[in-house]
Every structure is written in C-alpha cells, then in structure tokens.
Amino acid sequence: MNQFLIAGVLNSDWSESAAVVYPYRLGEAVLQHTQKATRFRIDRKRHLLETALTWKEQLAANPNIKTDEVAQQAGVSPGRVRQVLRLARLHSDIHKVILGLPPKDAKREFPERILRGLIPLSPEEQLNQFSANLTKLQSQSANSDAV
C-alpha cells in the first residue's frame, strides 16, 4: 500500500521561517475519496465509438483503473470492455466522420460489426475500406432517393 506524507506549514508562506508540523500518513484508500469519481457506462443513444473514445480518455486520466472495474460499473464483461476500447484504435478520420453524424444515423450506417472488421487493418487500409463502405452507402442512399 502506498503511503503519503502530508506536512503543514505554520506561517502563511515559506519565506517567514516556516516550520513543519507533525506529519499525517494517509493510505491510498483515503485519498481516493478526494479524487473525482469516474463513471463508466454505455449510453445506448450514442454510437459505441463515442463511448470508446470517452472511456479511453477516462482511463488515460486514471491509469490505476482496471478493465474489471470498468466492466463492473458499465454492467458488461471485461471482454466486452476490451472490445469497446478497441474501437478507439480506428483512424482519427474515421472518428471524425462517424462522430460528425447524428447518433441515430451513425449507428445505422456504421454498426459495430462493420467497424470491428477494420480494427486489425493498418491505418491506410482502414481508411480505404471505410471510404469504400462510405461510397457504397452514399450510392445506395442516392438510389433509394431516386426511387
């Protein structure tokens, strides 16, 4: 267990012959209460990519949180947490396109199963495949609008 040393200063600043008072030792558990609580959840109204990026930022800010803890908070398995986080590995241009759409349209046009197929590819191949899918979707919508 990590222990931290807290010391108090008797005078208002260090310049006036400050003296250190009795130190208190606090365990990590006490300090966790002072940190901002991080909430992990899956919002079904948003695209899962948005959730993945949010979780990635939260985990970067709190490196001591494990995927098991995220899973418990989100109500999913640790494997599902890892699946969701892998979506954050997609190329940033793909992020921009999907997050630029209304959530309902993004979920309909770019479901998770399509995006998961792009993850193992190199960034350039991801963009090529995504562009091909985007072109196909645009041509399908143009054909349906013409009918």
C-alpha positions as CSV (number, residue, x, y, z in Angstrom):
1,M,0.0,0.0,0.0
2,N,1.3,3.4,-0.9
3,Q,1.6,5.9,1.9
4,F,1.7,9.6,1.6
5,L,3.3,12.2,3.8
6,I,1.3,15.4,4.5
7,A,3.1,18.3,6.3
8,G,1.6,21.5,7.4
9,V,3.3,24.9,7.4
10,L,2.8,27.1,10.4
11,N,3.3,30.5,8.7
12,S,1.5,31.8,5.6
13,D,4.4,31.0,3.3
14,W,7.9,29.5,3.3
15,S,9.6,32.9,3.5
16,E,8.8,33.6,7.1
17,S,10.9,30.9,8.8
18,A,8.3,28.2,8.2
19,A,8.2,25.1,10.5
20,V,6.9,21.7,9.6
21,V,4.3,20.3,11.9
22,Y,3.5,16.7,12.7
23,P,3.1,14.6,9.6
24,Y,0.0,12.5,9.0
25,R,0.1,9.3,7.0
26,L,-2.8,8.6,4.7
27,G,-3.4,5.4,2.9
28,E,-4.4,5.3,-0.8
29,A,-8.0,4.5,0.2
30,V,-8.4,7.8,2.0
31,L,-7.0,9.7,-1.0
32,Q,-9.3,8.0,-3.5
33,H,-12.3,9.8,-1.9
34,T,-10.8,13.2,-2.8
35,Q,-10.4,12.2,-6.5
36,K,-13.2,12.9,-8.9
37,A,-15.3,9.8,-9.4
38,T,-15.1,8.3,-12.9
39,R,-18.2,6.9,-14.3
40,F,-18.2,4.2,-17.0
41,R,-21.4,3.4,-18.7
42,I,-22.7,2.5,-22.2
43,D,-25.2,5.1,-23.4
44,R,-27.3,3.3,-26.0
45,K,-28.4,6.6,-27.6
46,R,-24.8,7.3,-28.6
47,H,-22.6,5.5,-31.1
48,L,-20.3,2.9,-29.4
49,L,-17.3,4.7,-30.9
50,E,-18.1,7.8,-28.8
51,T,-18.3,5.6,-25.7
52,A,-14.9,4.0,-26.6
53,L,-13.2,7.4,-27.0
54,T,-14.7,8.6,-23.7
55,W,-13.6,5.5,-21.9
56,K,-10.1,5.8,-23.4
57,E,-9.8,9.4,-22.1
58,Q,-11.0,8.4,-18.7
59,L,-8.6,5.5,-18.5
60,A,-5.7,7.7,-19.6
61,A,-6.6,10.2,-16.8
62,N,-6.9,7.4,-14.2
63,P,-4.3,4.7,-15.1
64,N,-5.0,2.8,-11.9
65,I,-8.5,1.7,-13.0
66,K,-8.6,-1.8,-14.5
67,T,-10.9,-3.2,-17.1
68,D,-12.6,-5.3,-14.5
69,E,-13.7,-2.2,-12.6
70,V,-14.9,-0.6,-15.8
71,A,-16.9,-3.7,-16.6
72,Q,-18.5,-3.8,-13.2
73,Q,-19.5,-0.1,-13.5
74,A,-20.8,-0.5,-17.0
75,G,-22.6,-3.8,-16.3
76,V,-20.7,-5.7,-19.0
77,S,-18.0,-8.3,-19.1
78,P,-14.3,-7.4,-19.1
79,G,-14.0,-8.9,-22.6
80,R,-16.8,-6.5,-23.8
81,V,-14.9,-3.6,-22.3
82,R,-11.8,-4.6,-24.3
83,Q,-14.0,-4.9,-27.5
84,V,-15.4,-1.4,-27.0
85,L,-11.9,0.1,-26.3
86,R,-10.5,-1.5,-29.5
87,L,-12.9,0.8,-31.5
88,A,-10.7,3.7,-30.3
89,R,-7.9,2.3,-32.4
90,L,-9.6,3.2,-35.6
91,H,-8.1,6.0,-37.7
92,S,-8.9,9.5,-36.5
93,D,-10.5,10.4,-39.8
94,I,-13.0,7.6,-39.3
95,H,-13.7,9.0,-35.8
96,K,-14.4,12.4,-37.3
97,V,-16.8,11.1,-39.9
98,I,-18.8,8.9,-37.5
99,L,-18.9,11.5,-34.7
100,G,-20.0,14.2,-37.2
101,L,-23.2,12.3,-37.9
102,P,-26.3,12.3,-35.7
103,P,-26.0,9.3,-33.4
104,K,-29.0,7.5,-34.9
105,D,-27.6,7.8,-38.4
106,A,-24.1,6.8,-37.3
107,K,-25.4,3.7,-35.6
108,R,-27.5,2.7,-38.6
109,E,-24.8,3.4,-41.3
110,F,-21.7,2.3,-39.3
111,P,-22.7,-0.5,-36.9
112,E,-20.1,-2.0,-34.6
113,R,-19.7,-5.2,-36.7
114,I,-18.5,-3.2,-39.7
115,L,-16.1,-1.1,-37.6
116,R,-14.7,-4.2,-35.8
117,G,-13.7,-5.6,-39.1
118,L,-11.5,-2.5,-39.7
119,I,-9.5,-2.7,-36.4
120,P,-6.9,-5.3,-37.4
121,L,-6.0,-3.4,-40.6
122,S,-3.3,-0.8,-41.0
123,P,-4.4,2.8,-40.7
124,E,-4.2,3.3,-44.5
125,E,-6.2,0.1,-45.2
126,Q,-8.8,1.2,-42.6
127,L,-9.3,4.4,-44.5
128,N,-9.5,2.6,-47.8
129,Q,-12.1,0.1,-46.6
130,F,-14.1,2.8,-44.7
131,S,-14.1,5.0,-47.9
132,A,-15.3,2.1,-49.9
133,N,-18.1,1.4,-47.4
134,L,-19.0,5.1,-47.3
135,T,-19.1,5.3,-51.1
136,K,-21.4,2.3,-51.2
137,L,-23.7,3.8,-48.6
138,Q,-23.9,7.1,-50.5
139,S,-24.7,5.3,-53.7
140,Q,-27.4,3.2,-52.0
141,S,-29.0,6.3,-50.5
142,A,-28.8,8.1,-53.8
143,N,-30.6,5.1,-55.5
144,S,-33.2,5.0,-52.8
145,D,-33.8,8.8,-53.1
146,A,-34.2,8.4,-56.9
147,V,-36.9,5.7,-56.5
